[in-house]
Amino acid sequence: MGGQRQQKGRDRLRSLIAEAGWSGKAFASAVNKVGAEAGITLHYTSASVSQWCAGTRPQAPVPELMAEALSRRLGRLITVRDLGYKERPTTSWWDLHAAAQLSLLAPLPPNREAALALRVYNLTALEIPASEDIRTLPPPGPAALQLSVTQQDTVTANSALVTFAMIDNAYGASAIRPAAAAYFARIILPWLQAATRGRPRRDLLSLACRIAYLCGFLNFDDELHGPAQRYYRAALVLAAENNHAEDYALALRAMSAQAHLLGHYPPALHLAEAAVATRRLPQVTRAFVLGQAAVAHAAAGNRREAVELLGRAERLLNRSPTVPRAIGTYHSAALAHHQAVVHSHLGDRRAAIAALQRSVRNCPGGERRTRALALASIAELQLREGHLEEASATWNRFLDLYPMLHSGRARTALHNLHSRLRPYARDPVVGPLLHRAAVARTLQ
């Protein structure tokens, strides 16, 4: 019987690969690509696929990566069990209640396999749940009934949120991400499970939503896209339970921005349009989601819609005073960044460079990482335009800021600097810049 089960499992995997129309090499390449999104460098080949089809189960989280690659190709959810493997409990994250989901995102996952499985970015999970399908927090248990949350508690937590956001803006996510995750797991999550009702409950849900959003962004900045997606999704669920339009739209916008960065343009557009469709938004937040929608339309090749949405975002922002907030701040520098991405998608690199230069000039003083990443983007565009000396000068400005940053995206920008300029290593301007970059790489 055991042999028959194994044979059926092997047949399932072969059948799915055949349905996808993939060769072994193509399937291996798709698995490697999904792994790269999770920050895992893989080098699987057609020989690896042959071993899997012969019955070898790779180590976690490769079965989850295989299932995700096939889900994307086939346009439906494929689970580890569908591959013929025994499914572990860690793979059912999306089916858990919000509280159970959030508890698994604590800094210390229950085991290594759980931690690895949570690193996988799940494209099928980008479907926006209907309100009746959202599995909200379960009723509090006996222990939670003993817990009371005071107004002073929420004031303190809001101060923590502001502090985490300030450190992140100035130094990058790696400097604060573990502390923020621990704070959410050990302080906020037990509060969510308490028997709070009425206005205090709504305030608590909004606070938890925004801290979950921030934790999502911290993982996004550190290029941990699986946990980032899960925090953003948790923020969406909390906002839906709270019926809080602004928090809901901000969560959708963040999910759209992440999908866009990873190159998943159709779901990025779907999420951005859902954010725009949200009613009762403050003008600044409306401008924020319109800016992201413009980016998503530009990525889809919709020039007219992208330009029109950018214009609406700019007009709204000009009529609205910018008030700095821990979550959801939108200002002229952020708008200029959206403009730059739109121009880049539409093939106008010079306009993109000019917009990014405006973004750097208008960037608030505390947003050091934002300035550094914008400078790195300018340098890459300048190099593509053939302006080697200008690009080198801009990358030197990036390196002025880099030693103070602890950010996955900044580390990737430094890696890109090295790879883009290596062909010009003998140039008298580039040589010293590459040496400076190499020194910077050794410091972190």
FIKE-504752 format. One record per residue (C-alpha): residue in one letter; z, y, x. Coordinates in nm, 3 decimals, always signed. Example, Ala and Ser with C-alpha at 12.3 -4.5 7.8 and 13.67 -1.06 7.14 Angstrom:
BEGIN
r type:A z:+0.780 y:-0.450 x:+1.230
r type:S z:+0.714 y:-0.106 x:+1.367
//
This chain:
BEGIN
r type:M z:+0.000 y:+0.000 x:+0.000
r type:G z:+0.089 y:+0.239 x:+0.281
r type:G z:-0.251 y:+0.185 x:+0.439
r type:Q z:-0.423 y:+0.255 x:+0.108
r type:R z:-0.233 y:+0.581 x:+0.069
r type:Q z:-0.329 y:+0.687 x:+0.420
r type:Q z:-0.693 y:+0.604 x:+0.349
r type:K z:-0.685 y:+0.810 x:+0.029
r type:G z:-0.535 y:+1.099 x:+0.226
r type:R z:-0.811 y:+1.082 x:+0.485
r type:D z:-1.071 y:+1.068 x:+0.210
r type:R z:-0.925 y:+1.379 x:+0.045
r type:L z:-0.956 y:+1.586 x:+0.359
r type:R z:-1.310 y:+1.464 x:+0.430
r type:S z:-1.408 y:+1.534 x:+0.070
r type:L z:-1.274 y:+1.889 x:+0.078
r type:I z:-1.449 y:+1.966 x:+0.407
r type:A z:-1.773 y:+1.830 x:+0.262
r type:E z:-1.728 y:+2.032 x:-0.058
r type:A z:-1.683 y:+2.342 x:+0.156
r type:G z:-2.013 y:+2.266 x:+0.325
r type:W z:-1.851 y:+2.282 x:+0.668
r type:S z:-1.919 y:+2.087 x:+0.982
r type:G z:-1.619 y:+1.983 x:+1.186
r type:K z:-1.683 y:+2.273 x:+1.423
r type:A z:-1.698 y:+2.525 x:+1.136
r type:F z:-1.377 y:+2.395 x:+0.981
r type:A z:-1.197 y:+2.412 x:+1.317
r type:S z:-1.319 y:+2.769 x:+1.363
r type:A z:-1.192 y:+2.866 x:+1.015
r type:V z:-0.848 y:+2.717 x:+1.091
r type:N z:-0.837 y:+2.905 x:+1.422
r type:K z:-0.922 y:+3.229 x:+1.241
r type:V z:-0.644 y:+3.188 x:+0.983
r type:G z:-0.406 y:+3.106 x:+1.267
r type:A z:-0.499 y:+3.429 x:+1.444
r type:E z:-0.390 y:+3.624 x:+1.134
r type:A z:-0.052 y:+3.455 x:+1.169
r type:G z:-0.031 y:+3.551 x:+1.535
r type:I z:-0.096 y:+3.194 x:+1.646
r type:T z:-0.364 y:+3.135 x:+1.911
r type:L z:-0.543 y:+2.807 x:+1.843
r type:H z:-0.838 y:+2.638 x:+2.010
r type:Y z:-0.926 y:+2.355 x:+1.775
r type:T z:-1.270 y:+2.196 x:+1.797
r type:S z:-1.473 y:+1.941 x:+1.603
r type:A z:-1.289 y:+1.669 x:+1.795
r type:S z:-0.962 y:+1.796 x:+1.648
r type:V z:-1.109 y:+1.770 x:+1.298
r type:S z:-1.218 y:+1.415 x:+1.367
r type:Q z:-0.859 y:+1.329 x:+1.460
r type:W z:-0.728 y:+1.490 x:+1.141
r type:C z:-0.978 y:+1.299 x:+0.931
r type:A z:-0.870 y:+0.979 x:+1.109
r type:G z:-0.515 y:+1.030 x:+0.985
r type:T z:-0.345 y:+1.247 x:+1.249
r type:R z:-0.121 y:+1.515 x:+1.100
r type:P z:-0.101 y:+1.824 x:+1.322
r type:Q z:+0.226 y:+2.005 x:+1.374
r type:A z:+0.339 y:+2.285 x:+1.142
r type:P z:+0.203 y:+2.526 x:+1.040
r type:V z:-0.146 y:+2.381 x:+1.100
r type:P z:-0.157 y:+2.188 x:+0.768
r type:E z:-0.078 y:+2.516 x:+0.591
r type:L z:-0.354 y:+2.687 x:+0.791
r type:M z:-0.598 y:+2.411 x:+0.696
r type:A z:-0.510 y:+2.446 x:+0.328
r type:E z:-0.547 y:+2.825 x:+0.345
r type:A z:-0.887 y:+2.803 x:+0.516
r type:L z:-1.016 y:+2.566 x:+0.248
r type:S z:-0.865 y:+2.776 x:-0.032
r type:R z:-1.062 y:+3.077 x:+0.086
r type:R z:-1.384 y:+2.884 x:+0.121
r type:L z:-1.361 y:+2.709 x:-0.215
r type:G z:-1.217 y:+2.997 x:-0.415
r type:R z:-0.923 y:+2.801 x:-0.553
r type:L z:-0.575 y:+2.709 x:-0.436
r type:I z:-0.570 y:+2.409 x:-0.202
r type:T z:-0.224 y:+2.279 x:-0.112
r type:V z:-0.106 y:+2.066 x:+0.176
r type:R z:-0.074 y:+1.781 x:-0.071
r type:D z:-0.441 y:+1.822 x:-0.163
r type:L z:-0.526 y:+1.751 x:+0.200
r type:G z:-0.358 y:+1.412 x:+0.167
r type:Y z:-0.041 y:+1.513 x:+0.349
r type:K z:+0.309 y:+1.489 x:+0.213
r type:E z:+0.399 y:+1.843 x:+0.113
r type:R z:+0.715 y:+1.988 x:+0.256
r type:P z:+0.946 y:+2.206 x:+0.044
r type:T z:+0.868 y:+2.509 x:+0.262
r type:T z:+0.514 y:+2.528 x:+0.132
r type:S z:+0.619 y:+2.605 x:-0.227
r type:W z:+0.739 y:+2.957 x:-0.146
r type:W z:+0.514 y:+3.124 x:-0.404
r type:D z:+0.663 y:+2.915 x:-0.686
r type:L z:+1.024 y:+3.016 x:-0.619
r type:H z:+1.223 y:+3.281 x:-0.803
r type:A z:+1.231 y:+3.620 x:-0.631
r type:A z:+1.586 y:+3.572 x:-0.501
r type:A z:+1.499 y:+3.238 x:-0.342
r type:Q z:+1.183 y:+3.384 x:-0.191
r type:L z:+1.373 y:+3.672 x:-0.039
r type:S z:+1.647 y:+3.449 x:+0.099
r type:L z:+1.383 y:+3.256 x:+0.297
r type:L z:+1.273 y:+3.580 x:+0.462
r type:A z:+1.611 y:+3.623 x:+0.629
r type:P z:+1.610 y:+3.665 x:+1.009
r type:L z:+1.723 y:+3.304 x:+1.053
r type:P z:+1.498 y:+3.074 x:+0.846
r type:P z:+1.648 y:+2.737 x:+0.748
r type:N z:+1.438 y:+2.551 x:+1.007
r type:R z:+1.149 y:+2.595 x:+1.245
r type:E z:+0.893 y:+2.449 x:+1.005
r type:A z:+0.998 y:+2.691 x:+0.732
r type:A z:+0.961 y:+2.983 x:+0.972
r type:L z:+0.615 y:+2.871 x:+1.082
r type:A z:+0.492 y:+2.808 x:+0.728
r type:L z:+0.596 y:+3.159 x:+0.625
r type:R z:+0.371 y:+3.306 x:+0.894
r type:V z:+0.054 y:+3.206 x:+0.707
r type:Y z:-0.119 y:+3.486 x:+0.516
r type:N z:-0.221 y:+3.349 x:+0.176
r type:L z:-0.537 y:+3.495 x:+0.028
r type:T z:-0.495 y:+3.326 x:-0.310
r type:A z:-0.156 y:+3.497 x:-0.348
r type:L z:-0.329 y:+3.836 x:-0.375
r type:E z:-0.396 y:+3.779 x:-0.742
r type:I z:-0.189 y:+4.031 x:-0.937
r type:P z:+0.047 y:+3.841 x:-1.165
r type:A z:+0.058 y:+3.921 x:-1.535
r type:S z:+0.390 y:+4.066 x:-1.645
r type:E z:+0.477 y:+3.748 x:-1.835
r type:D z:+0.410 y:+3.539 x:-1.523
r type:I z:+0.644 y:+3.730 x:-1.292
r type:R z:+0.944 y:+3.514 x:-1.214
r type:T z:+1.221 y:+3.767 x:-1.178
r type:L z:+1.572 y:+3.727 x:-1.046
r type:P z:+1.770 y:+3.454 x:-1.221
r type:P z:+2.099 y:+3.533 x:-1.396
r type:P z:+2.391 y:+3.581 x:-1.155
r type:G z:+2.600 y:+3.277 x:-1.067
r type:P z:+2.981 y:+3.259 x:-1.082
r type:A z:+3.025 y:+3.396 x:-0.729
r type:A z:+2.798 y:+3.695 x:-0.797
r type:L z:+2.999 y:+3.785 x:-1.106
r type:Q z:+3.284 y:+3.875 x:-0.871
r type:L z:+3.069 y:+4.128 x:-0.684
r type:S z:+3.057 y:+4.491 x:-0.791
r type:V z:+2.812 y:+4.748 x:-0.655
r type:T z:+2.932 y:+5.108 x:-0.654
r type:Q z:+2.737 y:+5.432 x:-0.642
r type:Q z:+2.865 y:+5.485 x:-0.289
r type:D z:+2.718 y:+5.148 x:-0.192
r type:T z:+2.371 y:+5.259 x:-0.302
r type:V z:+2.411 y:+5.595 x:-0.127
r type:T z:+2.498 y:+5.412 x:+0.196
r type:A z:+2.203 y:+5.177 x:+0.153
r type:N z:+1.966 y:+5.468 x:+0.098
r type:S z:+2.093 y:+5.620 x:+0.422
r type:A z:+2.024 y:+5.291 x:+0.598
r type:L z:+1.671 y:+5.288 x:+0.455
r type:V z:+1.607 y:+5.641 x:+0.587
r type:T z:+1.745 y:+5.549 x:+0.929
r type:F z:+1.535 y:+5.234 x:+0.956
r type:A z:+1.223 y:+5.429 x:+0.860
r type:M z:+1.292 y:+5.707 x:+1.113
r type:I z:+1.339 y:+5.459 x:+1.398
r type:D z:+1.024 y:+5.274 x:+1.295
r type:N z:+0.814 y:+5.591 x:+1.288
r type:A z:+0.938 y:+5.702 x:+1.627
r type:Y z:+0.952 y:+5.375 x:+1.819
r type:G z:+0.770 y:+5.104 x:+1.623
r type:A z:+0.872 y:+4.803 x:+1.420
r type:S z:+0.994 y:+4.577 x:+1.698
r type:A z:+1.283 y:+4.816 x:+1.761
r type:I z:+1.427 y:+4.773 x:+1.412
r type:R z:+1.262 y:+4.483 x:+1.226
r type:P z:+1.529 y:+4.213 x:+1.285
r type:A z:+1.809 y:+4.455 x:+1.189
r type:A z:+1.630 y:+4.562 x:+0.869
r type:A z:+1.567 y:+4.199 x:+0.769
r type:A z:+1.932 y:+4.112 x:+0.832
r type:Y z:+2.050 y:+4.410 x:+0.629
r type:F z:+1.829 y:+4.312 x:+0.338
r type:A z:+1.937 y:+3.947 x:+0.347
r type:R z:+2.310 y:+4.002 x:+0.396
r type:I z:+2.372 y:+4.321 x:+0.198
r type:I z:+2.095 y:+4.391 x:-0.053
r type:L z:+2.017 y:+4.038 x:-0.171
r type:P z:+2.376 y:+3.961 x:-0.277
r type:W z:+2.380 y:+4.292 x:-0.466
r type:L z:+2.065 y:+4.190 x:-0.651
r type:Q z:+2.239 y:+3.875 x:-0.767
r type:A z:+2.539 y:+4.067 x:-0.897
r type:A z:+2.597 y:+4.122 x:-1.269
r type:T z:+2.492 y:+4.489 x:-1.267
r type:R z:+2.346 y:+4.633 x:-1.588
r type:G z:+2.189 y:+4.954 x:-1.718
r type:R z:+2.111 y:+5.252 x:-1.495
r type:P z:+2.299 y:+5.113 x:-1.191
r type:R z:+2.084 y:+4.801 x:-1.215
r type:R z:+1.762 y:+5.002 x:-1.229
r type:D z:+1.868 y:+5.211 x:-0.930
r type:L z:+1.955 y:+4.896 x:-0.739
r type:L z:+1.621 y:+4.733 x:-0.815
r type:S z:+1.434 y:+5.044 x:-0.696
r type:L z:+1.641 y:+5.054 x:-0.377
r type:A z:+1.580 y:+4.683 x:-0.312
r type:C z:+1.210 y:+4.727 x:-0.380
r type:R z:+1.179 y:+5.004 x:-0.124
r type:I z:+1.373 y:+4.819 x:+0.143
r type:A z:+1.157 y:+4.511 x:+0.080
r type:Y z:+0.851 y:+4.737 x:+0.114
r type:L z:+0.982 y:+4.872 x:+0.443
r type:C z:+1.052 y:+4.520 x:+0.571
r type:G z:+0.694 y:+4.437 x:+0.475
r type:F z:+0.561 y:+4.731 x:+0.673
r type:L z:+0.777 y:+4.643 x:+0.975
r type:N z:+0.624 y:+4.295 x:+0.980
r type:F z:+0.279 y:+4.447 x:+0.923
r type:D z:+0.325 y:+4.675 x:+1.225
r type:D z:+0.437 y:+4.379 x:+1.435
r type:E z:+0.127 y:+4.189 x:+1.313
r type:L z:+0.335 y:+3.923 x:+1.138
r type:H z:+0.111 y:+3.918 x:+0.835
r type:G z:+0.257 y:+3.621 x:+0.651
r type:P z:+0.610 y:+3.767 x:+0.625
r type:A z:+0.463 y:+4.114 x:+0.558
r type:Q z:+0.265 y:+3.981 x:+0.263
r type:R z:+0.571 y:+3.807 x:+0.122
r type:Y z:+0.791 y:+4.117 x:+0.147
r type:Y z:+0.521 y:+4.327 x:-0.019
r type:R z:+0.487 y:+4.067 x:-0.294
r type:A z:+0.864 y:+4.068 x:-0.342
r type:A z:+0.856 y:+4.449 x:-0.368
r type:L z:+0.587 y:+4.417 x:-0.637
r type:V z:+0.799 y:+4.171 x:-0.836
r type:L z:+1.109 y:+4.392 x:-0.811
r type:A z:+0.909 y:+4.697 x:-0.923
r type:A z:+0.768 y:+4.501 x:-1.217
r type:E z:+1.112 y:+4.382 x:-1.323
r type:N z:+1.233 y:+4.740 x:-1.302
r type:N z:+0.924 y:+4.875 x:-1.486
r type:H z:+0.897 y:+5.138 x:-1.209
r type:A z:+0.538 y:+5.262 x:-1.195
r type:E z:+0.554 y:+5.441 x:-0.860
r type:D z:+0.716 y:+5.151 x:-0.674
r type:Y z:+0.464 y:+4.914 x:-0.832
r type:A z:+0.164 y:+5.125 x:-0.726
r type:L z:+0.298 y:+5.166 x:-0.372
r type:A z:+0.339 y:+4.788 x:-0.336
r type:L z:-0.019 y:+4.732 x:-0.455
r type:R z:-0.145 y:+4.998 x:-0.215
r type:A z:+0.036 y:+4.832 x:+0.076
r type:M z:-0.107 y:+4.492 x:-0.013
r type:S z:-0.453 y:+4.649 x:-0.030
r type:A z:-0.413 y:+4.815 x:+0.310
r type:Q z:-0.306 y:+4.484 x:+0.467
r type:A z:-0.595 y:+4.293 x:+0.311
r type:H z:-0.836 y:+4.563 x:+0.435
r type:L z:-0.700 y:+4.548 x:+0.789
r type:L z:-0.750 y:+4.171 x:+0.792
r type:G z:-1.109 y:+4.210 x:+0.670
r type:H z:-1.057 y:+4.076 x:+0.318
r type:Y z:-1.249 y:+4.357 x:+0.150
r type:P z:-1.296 y:+4.228 x:-0.209
r type:P z:-0.924 y:+4.166 x:-0.273
r type:A z:-0.840 y:+4.492 x:-0.096
r type:L z:-1.060 y:+4.675 x:-0.346
r type:H z:-0.914 y:+4.485 x:-0.642
r type:L z:-0.558 y:+4.572 x:-0.536
r type:A z:-0.646 y:+4.938 x:-0.470
r type:E z:-0.809 y:+4.974 x:-0.811
r type:A z:-0.501 y:+4.823 x:-0.976
r type:A z:-0.285 y:+5.080 x:-0.796
r type:V z:-0.512 y:+5.363 x:-0.915
r type:A z:-0.494 y:+5.228 x:-1.272
r type:T z:-0.113 y:+5.256 x:-1.271
r type:R z:+0.003 y:+5.532 x:-1.504
r type:R z:+0.277 y:+5.793 x:-1.473
r type:L z:+0.248 y:+5.846 x:-1.097
r type:P z:+0.365 y:+6.162 x:-0.916
r type:Q z:+0.073 y:+6.364 x:-0.781
r type:V z:+0.144 y:+6.283 x:-0.414
r type:T z:+0.162 y:+5.911 x:-0.488
r type:R z:-0.156 y:+5.936 x:-0.694
r type:A z:-0.325 y:+6.098 x:-0.393
r type:F z:-0.193 y:+5.819 x:-0.169
r type:V z:-0.338 y:+5.538 x:-0.380
r type:L z:-0.665 y:+5.729 x:-0.425
r type:G z:-0.697 y:+5.756 x:-0.047
r type:Q z:-0.654 y:+5.381 x:-0.009
r type:A z:-0.902 y:+5.318 x:-0.291
r type:A z:-1.155 y:+5.536 x:-0.106
r type:V z:-1.110 y:+5.320 x:+0.205
r type:A z:-1.152 y:+5.001 x:+0.000
r type:H z:-1.470 y:+5.130 x:-0.167
r type:A z:-1.613 y:+5.241 x:+0.167
r type:A z:-1.548 y:+4.894 x:+0.312
r type:A z:-1.738 y:+4.750 x:+0.016
r type:G z:-2.032 y:+4.984 x:+0.086
r type:N z:-1.971 y:+5.205 x:-0.219
r type:R z:-2.042 y:+5.544 x:-0.060
r type:R z:-2.044 y:+5.755 x:-0.378
r type:E z:-1.715 y:+5.616 x:-0.508
r type:A z:-1.547 y:+5.650 x:-0.168
r type:V z:-1.646 y:+6.015 x:-0.125
r type:E z:-1.547 y:+6.100 x:-0.483
r type:L z:-1.204 y:+5.936 x:-0.446
r type:L z:-1.139 y:+6.115 x:-0.117
r type:G z:-1.216 y:+6.446 x:-0.286
r type:R z:-0.973 y:+6.370 x:-0.569
r type:A z:-0.702 y:+6.271 x:-0.321
r type:E z:-0.750 y:+6.592 x:-0.122
r type:R z:-0.737 y:+6.813 x:-0.431
r type:L z:-0.419 y:+6.646 x:-0.555
r type:L z:-0.255 y:+6.671 x:-0.214
r type:N z:-0.340 y:+7.040 x:-0.184
r type:R z:-0.163 y:+7.104 x:-0.516
r type:S z:+0.146 y:+6.904 x:-0.425
r type:P z:+0.419 y:+6.992 x:-0.175
r type:T z:+0.476 y:+6.712 x:+0.075
r type:V z:+0.837 y:+6.597 x:+0.070
r type:P z:+0.926 y:+6.359 x:+0.354
r type:R z:+1.053 y:+6.027 x:+0.222
r type:A z:+1.142 y:+5.695 x:+0.380
r type:I z:+0.876 y:+5.522 x:+0.167
r type:G z:+0.557 y:+5.663 x:+0.019
r type:T z:+0.515 y:+5.988 x:+0.212
r type:Y z:+0.157 y:+6.116 x:+0.207
r type:H z:+0.051 y:+6.424 x:+0.399
r type:S z:-0.256 y:+6.586 x:+0.550
r type:A z:-0.246 y:+6.364 x:+0.858
r type:A z:-0.247 y:+6.050 x:+0.643
r type:L z:-0.533 y:+6.187 x:+0.433
r type:A z:-0.729 y:+6.263 x:+0.751
r type:H z:-0.673 y:+5.903 x:+0.862
r type:H z:-0.814 y:+5.778 x:+0.530
r type:Q z:-1.111 y:+6.011 x:+0.578
r type:A z:-1.167 y:+5.871 x:+0.926
r type:V z:-1.169 y:+5.510 x:+0.805
r type:V z:-1.411 y:+5.598 x:+0.527
r type:H z:-1.646 y:+5.777 x:+0.768
r type:S z:-1.629 y:+5.483 x:+1.007
r type:H z:-1.721 y:+5.234 x:+0.734
r type:L z:-2.008 y:+5.458 x:+0.626
r type:G z:-2.144 y:+5.471 x:+0.980
r type:D z:-2.057 y:+5.831 x:+1.075
r type:R z:-1.857 y:+5.790 x:+1.396
r type:R z:-1.859 y:+6.161 x:+1.483
r type:A z:-1.703 y:+6.251 x:+1.149
r type:A z:-1.451 y:+5.972 x:+1.196
r type:I z:-1.353 y:+6.108 x:+1.538
r type:A z:-1.314 y:+6.461 x:+1.399
r type:A z:-1.096 y:+6.333 x:+1.113
r type:L z:-0.873 y:+6.136 x:+1.350
r type:Q z:-0.836 y:+6.441 x:+1.573
r type:R z:-0.718 y:+6.636 x:+1.267
r type:S z:-0.477 y:+6.354 x:+1.192
r type:V z:-0.328 y:+6.377 x:+1.541
r type:R z:-0.294 y:+6.756 x:+1.519
r type:N z:-0.127 y:+6.743 x:+1.177
r type:C z:+0.091 y:+6.440 x:+1.239
r type:P z:+0.464 y:+6.514 x:+1.189
r type:G z:+0.660 y:+6.523 x:+1.512
r type:G z:+0.867 y:+6.216 x:+1.432
r type:E z:+0.566 y:+5.990 x:+1.378
r type:R z:+0.504 y:+5.899 x:+1.742
r type:R z:+0.349 y:+5.559 x:+1.670
r type:T z:+0.103 y:+5.707 x:+1.419
r type:R z:-0.019 y:+5.956 x:+1.680
r type:A z:-0.053 y:+5.687 x:+1.945
r type:L z:-0.255 y:+5.455 x:+1.721
r type:A z:-0.480 y:+5.740 x:+1.610
r type:L z:-0.546 y:+5.831 x:+1.975
r type:A z:-0.636 y:+5.470 x:+2.053
r type:S z:-0.879 y:+5.467 x:+1.760
r type:I z:-1.037 y:+5.794 x:+1.875
r type:A z:-1.086 y:+5.655 x:+2.225
r type:E z:-1.258 y:+5.342 x:+2.094
r type:L z:-1.495 y:+5.550 x:+1.881
r type:Q z:-1.566 y:+5.787 x:+2.171
r type:L z:-1.654 y:+5.492 x:+2.391
r type:R z:-1.891 y:+5.356 x:+2.125
r type:E z:-2.058 y:+5.697 x:+2.121
r type:G z:-2.111 y:+5.665 x:+2.498
r type:H z:-1.854 y:+5.926 x:+2.602
r type:L z:-1.669 y:+5.736 x:+2.874
r type:E z:-1.484 y:+6.030 x:+3.026
r type:E z:-1.367 y:+6.161 x:+2.688
r type:A z:-1.252 y:+5.813 x:+2.587
r type:S z:-1.062 y:+5.774 x:+2.915
r type:A z:-0.888 y:+6.107 x:+2.865
r type:T z:-0.788 y:+6.010 x:+2.512
r type:W z:-0.659 y:+5.671 x:+2.626
r type:N z:-0.449 y:+5.850 x:+2.888
r type:R z:-0.288 y:+6.046 x:+2.603
r type:F z:-0.222 y:+5.714 x:+2.427
r type:L z:-0.054 y:+5.584 x:+2.742
r type:D z:+0.169 y:+5.893 x:+2.753
r type:L z:+0.325 y:+5.770 x:+2.428
r type:Y z:+0.303 y:+5.395 x:+2.476
r type:P z:+0.615 y:+5.338 x:+2.694
r type:M z:+0.833 y:+5.462 x:+2.407
r type:L z:+0.677 y:+5.226 x:+2.151
r type:H z:+0.774 y:+4.874 x:+2.048
r type:S z:+0.497 y:+4.782 x:+1.808
r type:G z:+0.259 y:+4.490 x:+1.768
r type:R z:-0.024 y:+4.721 x:+1.671
r type:A z:+0.040 y:+4.937 x:+1.977
r type:R z:+0.038 y:+4.628 x:+2.200
r type:T z:-0.296 y:+4.526 x:+2.048
r type:A z:-0.429 y:+4.878 x:+2.112
r type:L z:-0.327 y:+4.846 x:+2.477
r type:H z:-0.498 y:+4.508 x:+2.500
r type:N z:-0.813 y:+4.660 x:+2.348
r type:L z:-0.804 y:+4.943 x:+2.604
r type:H z:-0.809 y:+4.688 x:+2.884
r type:S z:-1.085 y:+4.472 x:+2.734
r type:R z:-1.310 y:+4.768 x:+2.641
r type:L z:-1.282 y:+4.938 x:+2.980
r type:R z:-1.290 y:+4.636 x:+3.209
r type:P z:-1.673 y:+4.652 x:+3.242
r type:Y z:-1.632 y:+5.006 x:+3.381
r type:A z:-1.354 y:+4.921 x:+3.627
r type:R z:-1.544 y:+5.066 x:+3.926
r type:D z:-1.578 y:+5.405 x:+3.762
r type:P z:-1.357 y:+5.661 x:+3.944
r type:V z:-1.210 y:+5.779 x:+3.613
r type:V z:-1.157 y:+5.434 x:+3.463
r type:G z:-1.002 y:+5.263 x:+3.765
r type:P z:-0.678 y:+5.462 x:+3.766
r type:L z:-0.657 y:+5.434 x:+3.386
r type:L z:-0.680 y:+5.054 x:+3.400
r type:H z:-0.412 y:+5.048 x:+3.669
r type:R z:-0.188 y:+5.263 x:+3.450
r type:A z:-0.252 y:+5.033 x:+3.154
r type:A z:-0.167 y:+4.727 x:+3.365
r type:V z:+0.165 y:+4.885 x:+3.463
r type:A z:+0.237 y:+4.964 x:+3.099
r type:R z:+0.175 y:+4.599 x:+3.005
r type:T z:+0.437 y:+4.481 x:+3.255
r type:L z:+0.704 y:+4.714 x:+3.114
r type:Q z:+0.726 y:+4.542 x:+2.772
//
